[in-house]
Amino acid sequence: MLRKRLYIHKGNYPANDEPAKRLDIKGGPTMLTRDYLLGVRLKAIRKGIWYKALDRVERGIIDLTTRIVEKVESSVLGIELVKILSKLTNSMKSEFVKRLKEFGFNRAKEIAHQAMVLGSLKMNWASDIGFAKYLTVMDMNKNVLFGF
């Protein structure tokens, strides 16, 4: 009997920096339990994104799963729940983390490429998280009135 596995990556930083979490749907340990789903639901309601990020069907799937199932064993339901939970976690990310992914890492790669063109081969700024955070903070705090 084959076991189906899902590989989940945390979304804060590139996937190669953090190890994948294994979700074993058939038997074994799983993170899709009633307590986990209720905790995610509560956190989403507290942050005010439960109704904004999910439509009625997705909210209904999570609500019915928490009422009926103690631990998700169906691979089809597990895949759908992972899609819904990834949608929720993306909505729960702070503005800084979203900006870091879309701006900070890209700008760090551009600057690292410019440094390599100018002859600085020692510095690896493209993969430096601290440098990407610095660039993101500088971008978020720039003054738009002067147009710099």
PyMOL commands that place a pseudoatom at each C-alpha (Angstrom):
pseudoatom trace, name=CA, resn=MET, resi=1, chain=A, elem=C, hetatm=0, pos=[0.000, 0.000, 0.000]
pseudoatom trace, name=CA, resn=LEU, resi=2, chain=A, elem=C, hetatm=0, pos=[1.447, 3.333, -1.053]
pseudoatom trace, name=CA, resn=ARG, resi=3, chain=A, elem=C, hetatm=0, pos=[1.344, 6.307, 1.248]
pseudoatom trace, name=CA, resn=LYS, resi=4, chain=A, elem=C, hetatm=0, pos=[0.724, 9.724, -0.218]
pseudoatom trace, name=CA, resn=ARG, resi=5, chain=A, elem=C, hetatm=0, pos=[2.819, 12.512, 1.227]
pseudoatom trace, name=CA, resn=LEU, resi=6, chain=A, elem=C, hetatm=0, pos=[2.591, 16.258, 0.940]
pseudoatom trace, name=CA, resn=TYR, resi=7, chain=A, elem=C, hetatm=0, pos=[5.619, 18.436, 1.318]
pseudoatom trace, name=CA, resn=ILE, resi=8, chain=A, elem=C, hetatm=0, pos=[4.947, 21.801, 2.898]
pseudoatom trace, name=CA, resn=HIS, resi=9, chain=A, elem=C, hetatm=0, pos=[7.433, 24.651, 2.955]
pseudoatom trace, name=CA, resn=LYS, resi=10, chain=A, elem=C, hetatm=0, pos=[7.196, 27.532, 5.352]
pseudoatom trace, name=CA, resn=GLY, resi=11, chain=A, elem=C, hetatm=0, pos=[6.599, 30.685, 3.398]
pseudoatom trace, name=CA, resn=ASN, resi=12, chain=A, elem=C, hetatm=0, pos=[8.710, 33.345, 5.110]
pseudoatom trace, name=CA, resn=TYR, resi=13, chain=A, elem=C, hetatm=0, pos=[11.989, 32.738, 3.287]
pseudoatom trace, name=CA, resn=PRO, resi=14, chain=A, elem=C, hetatm=0, pos=[13.070, 30.820, 0.188]
pseudoatom trace, name=CA, resn=ALA, resi=15, chain=A, elem=C, hetatm=0, pos=[12.287, 27.116, 0.332]
pseudoatom trace, name=CA, resn=ASN, resi=16, chain=A, elem=C, hetatm=0, pos=[15.927, 25.969, 0.263]
pseudoatom trace, name=CA, resn=ASP, resi=17, chain=A, elem=C, hetatm=0, pos=[16.690, 27.748, 3.555]
pseudoatom trace, name=CA, resn=GLU, resi=18, chain=A, elem=C, hetatm=0, pos=[14.208, 25.821, 5.639]
pseudoatom trace, name=CA, resn=PRO, resi=19, chain=A, elem=C, hetatm=0, pos=[13.619, 22.065, 5.648]
pseudoatom trace, name=CA, resn=ALA, resi=20, chain=A, elem=C, hetatm=0, pos=[10.329, 20.780, 4.314]
pseudoatom trace, name=CA, resn=LYS, resi=21, chain=A, elem=C, hetatm=0, pos=[7.802, 19.500, 6.784]
pseudoatom trace, name=CA, resn=ARG, resi=22, chain=A, elem=C, hetatm=0, pos=[6.436, 16.093, 5.885]
pseudoatom trace, name=CA, resn=LEU, resi=23, chain=A, elem=C, hetatm=0, pos=[2.724, 15.546, 6.176]
pseudoatom trace, name=CA, resn=ASP, resi=24, chain=A, elem=C, hetatm=0, pos=[1.865, 11.874, 6.116]
pseudoatom trace, name=CA, resn=ILE, resi=25, chain=A, elem=C, hetatm=0, pos=[-1.796, 11.654, 5.192]
pseudoatom trace, name=CA, resn=LYS, resi=26, chain=A, elem=C, hetatm=0, pos=[-2.416, 7.891, 5.615]
pseudoatom trace, name=CA, resn=GLY, resi=27, chain=A, elem=C, hetatm=0, pos=[-1.601, 6.899, 9.194]
pseudoatom trace, name=CA, resn=GLY, resi=28, chain=A, elem=C, hetatm=0, pos=[1.295, 8.310, 11.163]
pseudoatom trace, name=CA, resn=PRO, resi=29, chain=A, elem=C, hetatm=0, pos=[1.571, 11.822, 12.569]
pseudoatom trace, name=CA, resn=THR, resi=30, chain=A, elem=C, hetatm=0, pos=[-0.339, 14.600, 10.880]
pseudoatom trace, name=CA, resn=MET, resi=31, chain=A, elem=C, hetatm=0, pos=[-0.678, 18.295, 11.589]
pseudoatom trace, name=CA, resn=LEU, resi=32, chain=A, elem=C, hetatm=0, pos=[-4.257, 18.474, 10.322]
pseudoatom trace, name=CA, resn=THR, resi=33, chain=A, elem=C, hetatm=0, pos=[-6.058, 17.812, 13.559]
pseudoatom trace, name=CA, resn=ARG, resi=34, chain=A, elem=C, hetatm=0, pos=[-9.158, 19.442, 15.001]
pseudoatom trace, name=CA, resn=ASP, resi=35, chain=A, elem=C, hetatm=0, pos=[-7.120, 21.457, 17.513]
pseudoatom trace, name=CA, resn=TYR, resi=36, chain=A, elem=C, hetatm=0, pos=[-4.748, 22.771, 14.847]
pseudoatom trace, name=CA, resn=LEU, resi=37, chain=A, elem=C, hetatm=0, pos=[-7.571, 23.807, 12.500]
pseudoatom trace, name=CA, resn=LEU, resi=38, chain=A, elem=C, hetatm=0, pos=[-9.489, 25.480, 15.330]
pseudoatom trace, name=CA, resn=GLY, resi=39, chain=A, elem=C, hetatm=0, pos=[-6.340, 27.370, 16.344]
pseudoatom trace, name=CA, resn=VAL, resi=40, chain=A, elem=C, hetatm=0, pos=[-5.751, 28.623, 12.795]
pseudoatom trace, name=CA, resn=ARG, resi=41, chain=A, elem=C, hetatm=0, pos=[-9.407, 29.612, 12.541]
pseudoatom trace, name=CA, resn=LEU, resi=42, chain=A, elem=C, hetatm=0, pos=[-9.252, 31.514, 15.822]
pseudoatom trace, name=CA, resn=LYS, resi=43, chain=A, elem=C, hetatm=0, pos=[-6.069, 33.313, 14.794]
pseudoatom trace, name=CA, resn=ALA, resi=44, chain=A, elem=C, hetatm=0, pos=[-7.605, 34.288, 11.433]
pseudoatom trace, name=CA, resn=ILE, resi=45, chain=A, elem=C, hetatm=0, pos=[-10.752, 35.607, 13.111]
pseudoatom trace, name=CA, resn=ARG, resi=46, chain=A, elem=C, hetatm=0, pos=[-8.686, 37.636, 15.590]
pseudoatom trace, name=CA, resn=LYS, resi=47, chain=A, elem=C, hetatm=0, pos=[-6.648, 39.168, 12.763]
pseudoatom trace, name=CA, resn=GLY, resi=48, chain=A, elem=C, hetatm=0, pos=[-9.823, 39.968, 10.840]
pseudoatom trace, name=CA, resn=ILE, resi=49, chain=A, elem=C, hetatm=0, pos=[-9.013, 37.977, 7.713]
pseudoatom trace, name=CA, resn=TRP, resi=50, chain=A, elem=C, hetatm=0, pos=[-11.268, 34.939, 8.135]
pseudoatom trace, name=CA, resn=TYR, resi=51, chain=A, elem=C, hetatm=0, pos=[-14.082, 36.537, 6.098]
pseudoatom trace, name=CA, resn=LYS, resi=52, chain=A, elem=C, hetatm=0, pos=[-11.834, 38.591, 3.817]
pseudoatom trace, name=CA, resn=ALA, resi=53, chain=A, elem=C, hetatm=0, pos=[-9.462, 35.873, 2.632]
pseudoatom trace, name=CA, resn=LEU, resi=54, chain=A, elem=C, hetatm=0, pos=[-11.803, 32.881, 2.383]
pseudoatom trace, name=CA, resn=ASP, resi=55, chain=A, elem=C, hetatm=0, pos=[-15.070, 32.427, 0.558]
pseudoatom trace, name=CA, resn=ARG, resi=56, chain=A, elem=C, hetatm=0, pos=[-18.112, 30.619, 2.004]
pseudoatom trace, name=CA, resn=VAL, resi=57, chain=A, elem=C, hetatm=0, pos=[-17.149, 27.218, 0.633]
pseudoatom trace, name=CA, resn=GLU, resi=58, chain=A, elem=C, hetatm=0, pos=[-13.604, 27.325, 2.070]
pseudoatom trace, name=CA, resn=ARG, resi=59, chain=A, elem=C, hetatm=0, pos=[-14.865, 28.477, 5.458]
pseudoatom trace, name=CA, resn=GLY, resi=60, chain=A, elem=C, hetatm=0, pos=[-17.492, 25.729, 5.348]
pseudoatom trace, name=CA, resn=ILE, resi=61, chain=A, elem=C, hetatm=0, pos=[-14.876, 23.065, 4.590]
pseudoatom trace, name=CA, resn=ILE, resi=62, chain=A, elem=C, hetatm=0, pos=[-12.821, 24.058, 7.615]
pseudoatom trace, name=CA, resn=ASP, resi=63, chain=A, elem=C, hetatm=0, pos=[-15.881, 24.394, 9.863]
pseudoatom trace, name=CA, resn=LEU, resi=64, chain=A, elem=C, hetatm=0, pos=[-17.285, 20.989, 8.890]
pseudoatom trace, name=CA, resn=THR, resi=65, chain=A, elem=C, hetatm=0, pos=[-13.887, 19.334, 9.205]
pseudoatom trace, name=CA, resn=THR, resi=66, chain=A, elem=C, hetatm=0, pos=[-13.461, 20.639, 12.746]
pseudoatom trace, name=CA, resn=ARG, resi=67, chain=A, elem=C, hetatm=0, pos=[-16.970, 19.474, 13.700]
pseudoatom trace, name=CA, resn=ILE, resi=68, chain=A, elem=C, hetatm=0, pos=[-16.792, 15.986, 12.221]
pseudoatom trace, name=CA, resn=VAL, resi=69, chain=A, elem=C, hetatm=0, pos=[-13.177, 14.807, 12.030]
pseudoatom trace, name=CA, resn=GLU, resi=70, chain=A, elem=C, hetatm=0, pos=[-10.645, 14.501, 14.856]
pseudoatom trace, name=CA, resn=LYS, resi=71, chain=A, elem=C, hetatm=0, pos=[-7.698, 13.842, 12.503]
pseudoatom trace, name=CA, resn=VAL, resi=72, chain=A, elem=C, hetatm=0, pos=[-7.740, 14.198, 8.701]
pseudoatom trace, name=CA, resn=GLU, resi=73, chain=A, elem=C, hetatm=0, pos=[-6.982, 10.891, 7.034]
pseudoatom trace, name=CA, resn=SER, resi=74, chain=A, elem=C, hetatm=0, pos=[-8.365, 11.541, 3.546]
pseudoatom trace, name=CA, resn=SER, resi=75, chain=A, elem=C, hetatm=0, pos=[-5.713, 12.648, 1.063]
pseudoatom trace, name=CA, resn=VAL, resi=76, chain=A, elem=C, hetatm=0, pos=[-8.254, 14.595, -1.020]
pseudoatom trace, name=CA, resn=LEU, resi=77, chain=A, elem=C, hetatm=0, pos=[-9.496, 16.534, 2.011]
pseudoatom trace, name=CA, resn=GLY, resi=78, chain=A, elem=C, hetatm=0, pos=[-5.922, 17.007, 3.195]
pseudoatom trace, name=CA, resn=ILE, resi=79, chain=A, elem=C, hetatm=0, pos=[-4.861, 18.550, -0.119]
pseudoatom trace, name=CA, resn=GLU, resi=80, chain=A, elem=C, hetatm=0, pos=[-7.825, 20.929, -0.115]
pseudoatom trace, name=CA, resn=LEU, resi=81, chain=A, elem=C, hetatm=0, pos=[-7.175, 21.918, 3.497]
pseudoatom trace, name=CA, resn=VAL, resi=82, chain=A, elem=C, hetatm=0, pos=[-3.517, 22.605, 2.717]
pseudoatom trace, name=CA, resn=LYS, resi=83, chain=A, elem=C, hetatm=0, pos=[-4.584, 24.896, -0.150]
pseudoatom trace, name=CA, resn=ILE, resi=84, chain=A, elem=C, hetatm=0, pos=[-6.988, 26.758, 2.136]
pseudoatom trace, name=CA, resn=LEU, resi=85, chain=A, elem=C, hetatm=0, pos=[-4.422, 27.003, 4.958]
pseudoatom trace, name=CA, resn=SER, resi=86, chain=A, elem=C, hetatm=0, pos=[-1.741, 28.315, 2.604]
pseudoatom trace, name=CA, resn=LYS, resi=87, chain=A, elem=C, hetatm=0, pos=[-4.202, 30.972, 1.433]
pseudoatom trace, name=CA, resn=LEU, resi=88, chain=A, elem=C, hetatm=0, pos=[-4.852, 31.923, 5.068]
pseudoatom trace, name=CA, resn=THR, resi=89, chain=A, elem=C, hetatm=0, pos=[-1.178, 32.012, 6.054]
pseudoatom trace, name=CA, resn=ASN, resi=90, chain=A, elem=C, hetatm=0, pos=[-0.353, 34.219, 3.065]
pseudoatom trace, name=CA, resn=SER, resi=91, chain=A, elem=C, hetatm=0, pos=[-3.094, 36.600, 4.157]
pseudoatom trace, name=CA, resn=MET, resi=92, chain=A, elem=C, hetatm=0, pos=[-1.837, 36.594, 7.766]
pseudoatom trace, name=CA, resn=LYS, resi=93, chain=A, elem=C, hetatm=0, pos=[1.707, 37.622, 6.840]
pseudoatom trace, name=CA, resn=SER, resi=94, chain=A, elem=C, hetatm=0, pos=[2.693, 41.091, 7.875]
pseudoatom trace, name=CA, resn=GLU, resi=95, chain=A, elem=C, hetatm=0, pos=[3.205, 43.835, 5.330]
pseudoatom trace, name=CA, resn=PHE, resi=96, chain=A, elem=C, hetatm=0, pos=[6.936, 43.725, 6.011]
pseudoatom trace, name=CA, resn=VAL, resi=97, chain=A, elem=C, hetatm=0, pos=[7.239, 40.009, 5.189]
pseudoatom trace, name=CA, resn=LYS, resi=98, chain=A, elem=C, hetatm=0, pos=[5.246, 40.459, 1.975]
pseudoatom trace, name=CA, resn=ARG, resi=99, chain=A, elem=C, hetatm=0, pos=[7.427, 43.415, 0.986]
pseudoatom trace, name=CA, resn=LEU, resi=100, chain=A, elem=C, hetatm=0, pos=[10.586, 41.474, 1.898]
pseudoatom trace, name=CA, resn=LYS, resi=101, chain=A, elem=C, hetatm=0, pos=[9.648, 38.677, -0.490]
pseudoatom trace, name=CA, resn=GLU, resi=102, chain=A, elem=C, hetatm=0, pos=[8.581, 40.891, -3.375]
pseudoatom trace, name=CA, resn=PHE, resi=103, chain=A, elem=C, hetatm=0, pos=[11.104, 43.711, -3.062]
pseudoatom trace, name=CA, resn=GLY, resi=104, chain=A, elem=C, hetatm=0, pos=[13.941, 43.001, -0.642]
pseudoatom trace, name=CA, resn=PHE, resi=105, chain=A, elem=C, hetatm=0, pos=[15.308, 39.778, -2.127]
pseudoatom trace, name=CA, resn=ASN, resi=106, chain=A, elem=C, hetatm=0, pos=[14.926, 41.029, -5.711]
pseudoatom trace, name=CA, resn=ARG, resi=107, chain=A, elem=C, hetatm=0, pos=[16.711, 44.290, -4.961]
pseudoatom trace, name=CA, resn=ALA, resi=108, chain=A, elem=C, hetatm=0, pos=[19.484, 42.422, -3.120]
pseudoatom trace, name=CA, resn=LYS, resi=109, chain=A, elem=C, hetatm=0, pos=[19.997, 40.249, -6.221]
pseudoatom trace, name=CA, resn=GLU, resi=110, chain=A, elem=C, hetatm=0, pos=[20.195, 43.349, -8.426]
pseudoatom trace, name=CA, resn=ILE, resi=111, chain=A, elem=C, hetatm=0, pos=[22.764, 45.010, -6.167]
pseudoatom trace, name=CA, resn=ALA, resi=112, chain=A, elem=C, hetatm=0, pos=[24.785, 41.788, -5.911]
pseudoatom trace, name=CA, resn=HIS, resi=113, chain=A, elem=C, hetatm=0, pos=[24.836, 41.567, -9.711]
pseudoatom trace, name=CA, resn=GLN, resi=114, chain=A, elem=C, hetatm=0, pos=[25.999, 45.191, -9.962]
pseudoatom trace, name=CA, resn=ALA, resi=115, chain=A, elem=C, hetatm=0, pos=[28.739, 44.507, -7.420]
pseudoatom trace, name=CA, resn=MET, resi=116, chain=A, elem=C, hetatm=0, pos=[29.910, 41.479, -9.413]
pseudoatom trace, name=CA, resn=VAL, resi=117, chain=A, elem=C, hetatm=0, pos=[30.042, 43.599, -12.586]
pseudoatom trace, name=CA, resn=LEU, resi=118, chain=A, elem=C, hetatm=0, pos=[32.199, 46.120, -10.762]
pseudoatom trace, name=CA, resn=GLY, resi=119, chain=A, elem=C, hetatm=0, pos=[34.564, 43.377, -9.594]
pseudoatom trace, name=CA, resn=SER, resi=120, chain=A, elem=C, hetatm=0, pos=[33.510, 42.574, -6.032]
pseudoatom trace, name=CA, resn=LEU, resi=121, chain=A, elem=C, hetatm=0, pos=[33.423, 38.784, -6.098]
pseudoatom trace, name=CA, resn=LYS, resi=122, chain=A, elem=C, hetatm=0, pos=[33.880, 38.308, -2.347]
pseudoatom trace, name=CA, resn=MET, resi=123, chain=A, elem=C, hetatm=0, pos=[30.491, 39.636, -1.268]
pseudoatom trace, name=CA, resn=ASN, resi=124, chain=A, elem=C, hetatm=0, pos=[27.434, 37.401, -1.553]
pseudoatom trace, name=CA, resn=TRP, resi=125, chain=A, elem=C, hetatm=0, pos=[24.701, 39.940, -0.956]
pseudoatom trace, name=CA, resn=ALA, resi=126, chain=A, elem=C, hetatm=0, pos=[22.036, 38.116, -2.956]
pseudoatom trace, name=CA, resn=SER, resi=127, chain=A, elem=C, hetatm=0, pos=[21.527, 35.467, -0.257]
pseudoatom trace, name=CA, resn=ASP, resi=128, chain=A, elem=C, hetatm=0, pos=[22.063, 37.704, 2.785]
pseudoatom trace, name=CA, resn=ILE, resi=129, chain=A, elem=C, hetatm=0, pos=[18.741, 37.943, 4.634]
pseudoatom trace, name=CA, resn=GLY, resi=130, chain=A, elem=C, hetatm=0, pos=[19.929, 40.838, 6.795]
pseudoatom trace, name=CA, resn=PHE, resi=131, chain=A, elem=C, hetatm=0, pos=[20.823, 42.886, 3.719]
pseudoatom trace, name=CA, resn=ALA, resi=132, chain=A, elem=C, hetatm=0, pos=[17.417, 42.131, 2.148]
pseudoatom trace, name=CA, resn=LYS, resi=133, chain=A, elem=C, hetatm=0, pos=[15.711, 43.231, 5.388]
pseudoatom trace, name=CA, resn=TYR, resi=134, chain=A, elem=C, hetatm=0, pos=[17.767, 46.441, 5.411]
pseudoatom trace, name=CA, resn=LEU, resi=135, chain=A, elem=C, hetatm=0, pos=[16.768, 47.222, 1.821]
pseudoatom trace, name=CA, resn=THR, resi=136, chain=A, elem=C, hetatm=0, pos=[13.121, 46.539, 2.623]
pseudoatom trace, name=CA, resn=VAL, resi=137, chain=A, elem=C, hetatm=0, pos=[13.141, 48.841, 5.646]
pseudoatom trace, name=CA, resn=MET, resi=138, chain=A, elem=C, hetatm=0, pos=[14.835, 51.575, 3.623]
pseudoatom trace, name=CA, resn=ASP, resi=139, chain=A, elem=C, hetatm=0, pos=[12.235, 51.213, 0.880]
pseudoatom trace, name=CA, resn=MET, resi=140, chain=A, elem=C, hetatm=0, pos=[9.324, 51.273, 3.321]
pseudoatom trace, name=CA, resn=ASN, resi=141, chain=A, elem=C, hetatm=0, pos=[10.669, 54.396, 5.039]
pseudoatom trace, name=CA, resn=LYS, resi=142, chain=A, elem=C, hetatm=0, pos=[11.543, 56.402, 1.941]
pseudoatom trace, name=CA, resn=ASN, resi=143, chain=A, elem=C, hetatm=0, pos=[9.856, 59.739, 1.533]
pseudoatom trace, name=CA, resn=VAL, resi=144, chain=A, elem=C, hetatm=0, pos=[7.496, 59.729, -1.430]
pseudoatom trace, name=CA, resn=LEU, resi=145, chain=A, elem=C, hetatm=0, pos=[7.039, 63.482, -1.435]
pseudoatom trace, name=CA, resn=PHE, resi=146, chain=A, elem=C, hetatm=0, pos=[10.553, 64.133, -2.705]
pseudoatom trace, name=CA, resn=GLY, resi=147, chain=A, elem=C, hetatm=0, pos=[10.560, 61.300, -5.242]
pseudoatom trace, name=CA, resn=PHE, resi=148, chain=A, elem=C, hetatm=0, pos=[13.928, 59.767, -4.374]
for i in range(1, 148): cmd.bond("trace and resi %d" % i, "trace and resi %d" % (i + 1))
show_as sticks, trace
zoom trace
